[in-house]
Amino acid sequence: MQPRKFAKVATPLPGKKGADVVKKTAQYVSPSISRFYPLVVESAHGSIVKDVDGNQFIDMAAGIAVLSTGSTHPKVVEAIRRQSEKFIHYSYTDFYYANIVELTERLLPLISGSFPKMAYYGNSGAEAIEAAMKLARNYTKRPIFLAHSGSFHGRTMGALTLTASKPMQRRGSLPLVPDAVHFPFPYCYRCPWKQTFPECDYYCVDYFKEQYLEKFVPVDEVAAYFFEPIQGEGGYVVPPPDYFHKMEFLRDEGVLFVSDEIQTGVGRTGEFLGIENFGVTPDIVTIAKGIASGLPLGAMIARADVMKSWKPGQHASTFGANPVAVEAALATLEIIRSERLLENAKRQGGKAMKRLLEWKEKYEIVGDVRGLGLFIGVEIVKDKRSKARGEDEAKRIIDYCFKHGALVITAGRNTLRIIPPLTVSEEEFTEGLDILEEGVAQVNSATVRG
Ligand SMILES: Cc1ncc(COP(=O)(O)O)c(C=O)c1O
């Protein structure tokens, strides 16, 4: 094992103080929340997280893709402090304040499409999705939503209607909002049609037309097509390059394109929005997670003509566009620009990708490596030939990382996701990947030995 500069774990995990928090959480807090491992955070700065027992970890999870500028970036903290001293809340549902205008003026030019746009603000990803669902129906006067199996769009009743990555998410909550139709996502490593790209010539699109539109989905009753440009919770699945472009025939039928950028947005893929990598301009975009570096803020940005179909009172949320969160978002956008974080995501992501692709050659359990920028998935399998999902193996790898001072989580059933803050330094990231590689190598040897 190499000497560590950042990762320092000196107690069993959780340590004594951490174990107490874990125990009391189980006693008092809803059991609906699932956790990867017992990390009990005491403080976090940049890409380094400390727990209550004094252990130190390299952050490769960014608080689940939220800490775009790292934890407690001084400019974000200063913006929060400044605004907190002025006013913390004065509901934008009924009154006005200026920083919402400032944020919107900065944000809109970053969103693809040269047409006029408008923004609606809520507090979370699911709220942004709910708003997009309501707006799409209101504008089109159509009932149906299209979404992908494997997708994740949130857990409130509307958003959950679109979410389809794990049965557990819906268990006990049915029925949901009628009428959502799910169809397969182009997951080339596990092609649902057992085809190979590019020889398949996008059979997935033909299949959708033949088996859905020609059989049971009246396209003129579809309000919107919701998609993640790269599936997140579904397993970090990157579609083939022209997929969304080939789906654009739906737009001729009046279907709105809604790009859920809640995980892929705010620079994570090296572009401001994930969909920019695929050359398609959506009508509606949803953003949350990384936009305010950890403060709760969600945005639903739409073509102005679509947004203007709403009349006063049709949608709002008391806490939406909280002025402190808005200042944090303004600071986040300024940091992304001044610290050239899109370039950092591309450069560091590119370097990491090169190294990870070598693991694919080196380790039997590394089935696939995919991603863009600092949005990277490593799919773990039992062996390359069968591609049997290495769920237990992936779990053992993230446990190894945790015990050795790196926070790595999974996506889907068996994919390791690598999403450090966009500010991560090369030295921190390299050490994090070193720990991850040790974990992969250890689990690989145990699996290969059988
Ligand atoms: C793509 C995507 N959409 C929506 C959501 C829901 O966001 P929130 O948890 O803020 O409601 C998530 C959260 O993980 C997400 O990844």
The ligand as a MOL file (V3000), in Angstrom:
LIG
                    3D

  0  0  0     0  0            999 V3000
M  V30 BEGIN CTAB
M  V30 COUNTS 16 16 0 0 0
M  V30 BEGIN ATOM
M  V30 1 C -31.3810 12.5100 -12.9020 0
M  V30 2 C -32.0860 12.8150 -11.6160 0
M  V30 3 N -33.2960 13.3730 -11.6490 0
M  V30 4 C -33.9590 13.6780 -10.5240 0
M  V30 5 C -33.4140 13.4270 -9.2800 0
M  V30 6 C -34.1800 13.7860 -8.0310 0
M  V30 7 O -33.5490 14.8200 -7.3670 0
M  V30 8 P -33.8700 15.1100 -5.8270 0
M  V30 9 O -33.2980 13.9700 -5.0470 0
M  V30 10 O -33.1910 16.4230 -5.5560 0
M  V30 11 O -35.3340 15.2060 -5.6990 0
M  V30 12 C -32.1470 12.8450 -9.2020 0
M  V30 13 C -31.5470 12.5410 -7.8810 0
M  V30 14 O -30.6730 11.7280 -7.7520 0
M  V30 15 C -31.4610 12.5330 -10.3840 0
M  V30 16 O -30.2580 11.9700 -10.3780 0
M  V30 END ATOM
M  V30 BEGIN BOND
M  V30 1 1 1 2
M  V30 2 1 2 3
M  V30 3 2 2 15
M  V30 4 2 3 4
M  V30 5 1 4 5
M  V30 6 1 5 6
M  V30 7 2 5 12
M  V30 8 1 6 7
M  V30 9 1 7 8
M  V30 10 2 8 9
M  V30 11 1 8 10
M  V30 12 1 8 11
M  V30 13 1 12 13
M  V30 14 1 12 15
M  V30 15 2 13 14
M  V30 16 1 15 16
M  V30 END BOND
M  V30 END CTAB
M  END
